């Protein structure tokens, strides 16, 4: 527990400093995390030994994570290009790299690349990027904390026992309530940016989608028979363990236009 607390404090301080600085500092940090996260994904699926997948996959995550808004290149163009490269690898390798291999590597590339891309895009908003990024992160973290403490105190009804037996309906509801309250507090600071009704909806969506992202990762790890995706953060597991909600929430909010795009 002591190691977990120390790691959490040190990593949290470092993350907040980079988030505050923004620009290349924050983008660089997330680019590194995206590479580590994809490495964890490849290891979990036994794909690290496939050179074609490793090269294409890492390059794909790198390119998807970067910001291309001002170059005319779109994410859909990049996704198609790397789909082509992955599928070409099956032909060039004479099916030593199979369709099953590239399907798994491709979905991991999109999952991780899109997730970190939209985190950077949120921070890079021309105005109030720090405000919107903090709003999303604090709602995610308050959901986790609310679900844990409310679930520990009042949890009786299993939420999804086949996937995550420790989570409860009461905890999930508690996480939703806390997330909405945090969003409303943000609205109170800058009502010209965010009205209370929209804030409540954003808080609700972050809590629901964030908890779904957590359950997705739990389901995946259960299939693979592992507890953590990695061990880079002592007491906390791997990068994907810590960012499972982030990777789903940020793209969700952007793609449904619930936070600004510029």
MOSUL-V400444 format. One record per residue. D_LAST is the distance of its C-alpha to the last C-alpha in whole Angstrom. Layout:
d_last = (D_LAST D_LAST)
This chain:
d_last = (42 42 40 37 37 37 34 32 32 32 29 27 28 26 23 22 23 21 18 19 19 15 15 18 20 18 17 20 22 20 21 24 24 23 26 28 27 28 31 32 31 33 36 36 37 39 37 37 41 39 38 36 34 33 32 30 29 28 26 24 23 22 20 18 17 16 12 13 10 11 15 15 16 15 16 19 20 21 22 25 26 26 28 30 31 32 34 36 37 39 41 41 43 45 43 44 40 40 38 38 37 34 33 33 31 28 27 27 25 22 23 22 20 17 18 17 14 12 13 12 9 9 10 8 5 6 8 10 9 13 13 12 13 16 16 16 19 21 21 22 25 26 27 29 31 31 32 35 36 37 38 40 42 42 41 44 42 41 37 38 41 41 38 38 41 40 37 38 37 37 35 32 32 33 29 28 29 28 24 24 26 23 20 22 23 19 19 22 21 18 19 16 13 15 19 21 22 18 19 22 21 18 21 23 21 20 24 25 23 23 27 27 26 28 31 30 30 34 35 34 36 39 39 39 42 40 39 36 34 35 36 34 33 37 37 34 34 32 28 28 30 27 24 25 23 20 20 20 18 15 15 16 14 11 13 14 11 12 9 6 4 0)
